[in-house]
Amino acid sequence: MKKVQQGFTLIELMIVVAIIGILAAVAIPAYQDYTTRARMAEPVSLMSAAKVDIYERLVSDGSWPADADGEVIVDKVQNSSDLVATADYTAGATSSDATLVELTLGNTGDATNLDGKKLKFTLTPSSNGLAVVCWTDIASSFYNRIPNECRRATST
């Protein structure tokens, strides 16, 4: 009688381990990029609420919130996210001038070290409400890690 083979040979197990290793080599960096992108969307999302507060003050008072009042508004962004190390507000000189909100990133947990990089939001009144432009000093090679609306280089 012939003996029936049972179990796996060593070479079959080695092939399975190699395949799993190749899949992991592709999947782990892709997952890290995905989690970084998701985390980087948080400050931009939180900034949306601050934009509404700032715009309400502009409409009701006819001028931008004073620097101290604006700082209180944008500090909510900093306090709501561990990704925002600092949040700075600079009011426009007149209600028709642009106002700047600058978020400095920290604790991003990203291997490319986005800590210390800035997201800058220029808020300008327009006939349709508030025009917002997001700028960054993050290198363009890392643009895949930040939201689309912030993929512009800062001039300063």
C-alpha positions in Angstrom: 0.0 0.0 0.0 1.0 3.5 -0.7 1.4 5.9 2.1 -0.9 9.0 1.8 1.0 12.2 2.2 -0.1 14.3 5.2 0.7 17.9 6.1 2.9 20.4 4.3 6.4 20.1 3.1 9.0 22.7 4.3 9.2 24.3 0.9 5.4 24.9 0.8 5.6 26.6 4.2 8.5 28.7 3.0 6.6 29.8 -0.1 3.6 30.9 2.1 5.9 32.8 4.4 7.5 34.6 1.5 4.1 35.5 0.0 3.0 36.9 3.3 6.2 38.9 3.6 5.8 40.4 0.2 2.2 41.4 0.9 3.2 43.0 4.2 6.0 44.9 2.5 3.5 46.6 0.3 0.6 46.9 2.8 2.4 48.4 5.8 3.7 51.6 4.0 0.4 52.0 2.3 -1.4 51.8 5.6 1.0 54.3 7.2 0.3 56.8 4.4 -3.4 56.2 4.9 -3.3 56.8 8.6 -1.1 60.0 8.2 -3.6 61.4 5.6 -6.5 60.7 7.9 -4.7 62.4 10.9 -3.7 65.4 8.7 -7.4 66.0 7.8 -8.2 66.6 11.4 -6.7 70.1 11.8 -8.3 71.2 8.5 -11.6 69.9 9.6 -11.4 71.7 13.0 -10.4 74.9 11.2 -13.8 74.8 9.5 -15.5 75.5 12.8 -13.1 78.3 13.5 -13.7 79.8 10.1 -17.5 79.9 10.9 -16.9 81.7 14.2 -14.5 84.2 12.6 -16.9 84.9 9.8 -19.9 85.4 12.2 -17.9 88.0 14.0 -17.0 89.7 10.8 -20.6 89.9 9.7 -22.0 90.9 13.0 -19.4 93.5 14.0 -18.4 94.6 10.5 -14.7 94.0 11.2 -12.4 91.0 11.9 -12.2 89.8 15.5 -9.3 91.6 17.3 -6.1 89.6 17.5 -6.9 88.6 21.1 -10.4 87.5 20.3 -9.3 85.7 17.2 -6.6 83.9 19.2 -9.4 82.6 21.5 -11.2 81.2 18.5 -8.2 79.5 16.9 -7.0 78.2 20.3 -10.1 76.0 20.2 -8.5 74.3 17.2 -5.2 73.8 19.1 -7.0 72.5 22.2 -9.2 70.1 20.2 -6.3 68.4 18.4 -3.1 66.9 19.6 -1.7 67.5 16.0 -1.8 71.3 16.4 1.2 72.5 18.4 0.4 76.2 18.0 -2.4 78.2 16.5 -1.8 81.9 15.6 -4.3 84.5 14.4 -3.5 87.8 12.6 -6.5 90.0 11.8 -6.6 92.0 8.6 -6.2 95.8 9.0 -9.7 96.4 7.6 -12.7 94.2 7.0 -11.8 93.9 3.3 -8.2 92.8 4.0 -7.3 89.1 4.4 -6.9 87.6 7.8 -4.3 84.8 8.5 -4.6 81.8 10.7 -1.5 79.7 11.0 -1.5 76.2 12.5 1.9 74.6 13.4 1.8 70.8 13.4 3.1 68.7 16.2 2.9 65.1 17.3 2.0 63.9 13.8 3.5 60.5 14.4 4.7 60.6 10.8 8.1 59.1 9.8 8.6 61.9 7.3 8.6 64.3 10.3 5.8 66.8 9.5 6.2 68.2 13.0 6.9 71.9 13.0 5.4 72.4 9.5 2.7 74.9 9.0 -0.8 75.0 7.5 -1.8 78.7 6.8 -5.3 79.7 6.1 -5.9 83.1 4.4 -9.5 84.2 5.0 -10.8 87.0 2.6 -14.3 88.3 2.5 -16.0 87.9 -0.9 -19.4 88.4 -2.4 -20.2 84.7 -1.7 -19.1 84.7 1.9 -15.6 83.9 3.0 -13.0 82.9 0.6 -10.5 80.6 2.3 -7.1 79.6 0.8 -4.9 77.0 2.6 -1.2 77.1 2.2 1.6 75.0 3.6 5.4 74.9 3.9 5.4 71.1 3.6 7.5 69.8 0.7 5.6 69.0 -2.4 6.9 65.4 -2.2 4.7 64.9 0.9 1.6 66.5 -0.6 0.0 63.0 -0.7 -0.2 63.2 3.1 -2.2 66.5 3.4 -5.7 67.4 2.3 -6.1 68.6 -1.3 -7.1 72.1 -0.4 -3.8 72.7 1.4 -1.5 71.6 -1.4 -0.1 75.0 -2.2 3.4 76.3 -1.2 3.7 79.3 1.0 5.7 82.2 -0.2 7.0 83.0 3.3 
